[in-house]
Amino acid sequence: MGETFGEAVFSTGMTGYQETLTDPSYHRQVVVMTAPHIGNTGVNDEDPESKRIWVSGYVVRDPARTPSNWRSRRSLDEELTAQGVVGISGIDTRALTRHLRERGAMRVGIFSGAAVADEATLLAKVQAAPQMEGADLSGEVATAEAYVVPAIGTKRFTVAAIDLGIKGMTPHRMAERGIEVHVLPATATAEDIYAVDPDGVFFSNGPGDPATADHPVALMRAVLERSTPLFGICFGNQILGRALGFGTFKLKYGHRGINQPVQDRTTGKVEVTAHNHGFAVDAPLDAPSDTPFGRAEVSHVCLNDNVVEGLRLLDRPAFSVQYHPEAAAGPHDAAYLFDRFVSLMEGQRA
Ligand SMILES: NC(=O)CC[C@H](N)C(=O)O
């Protein structure tokens, strides 16, 4: 019950709704699920990607009436209600998705109970809500205090991870590889980064328009200048794009789901990957570009629409991807990217 606003976007994931709801990159978005049955496995205490639900609204066709799973603690409806998140069901999500695909992601409102009024009043409220273009949101979702995720097993490396809206699985995937991860606030300085004496620096995913991320871009340039091994995911890829001098732009309706085909152009292999992005980097696909940090190339591309899905520097140890190798939720095809980061750090030590 209540009212809510946000940018309406659709996700094609058939599973993984808990990870979607709790991904900070969905802050200020109303997520429409294309899969008709959502909530079948209830809500557990293990799968959230952060401490709370971040979507501003949730749209499903047919919520499970009887969730069933050995890990389930409560129903999706109970969880949304407990966290005060407005959801709506019984919607023809296929028609709504086609509308968003034809007209593009757009601001919407969901109204119920006392919030319901005449159409003109509701439309005016939606139009008064902020656009996603120009939104600077990392500061609203990122940690205020630095914290450490310890390495699992023997510690091999230290990484400084800039939290722009990080998902919990990302430091976990690094910890599994013997990395001690120092998660730093979005406002961290180069001094904060080098105070942890890192073997590598990571820039996370996050909500909002990358064109507003001036501080992370300046910070990344400082890291590139020192040639510290660098890895970025999603927002981190857009920030690398900007740090190299490329532009970013808003996609018509974005990529969201766990079944997106991406080609790694360095090996030719195709991987099925998890995505959640509404913006993309504008970089030439055909040949490497000269940048202030040496040559850079587009390392990964989406096979549905040729959108840039990864960048790689040829003269410095830095790369990034626009999608989600941490695979929460999603297929594990892209897990090798964390190993590539480890190789870069090993190379720097040799
Ligand atoms: N998951 C992300 O990091 C998303 C990045 C950015 N906010 C976008 O929508 O493109």
The ligand as an ORCA input file, in Angstrom:
! r2SCAN-3c Opt
* xyz 0 1
  N      24.929     -2.100    -12.067
  C      25.538     -0.945    -12.290
  O      26.645     -0.666    -11.818
  C      24.779      0.068    -13.107
  C      25.590      1.238    -13.562
  C      24.738      2.427    -13.983
  N      24.008      2.950    -12.868
  C      23.817      2.024    -15.116
  O      22.636      1.957    -14.939
  O      24.276      1.771    -16.212
*
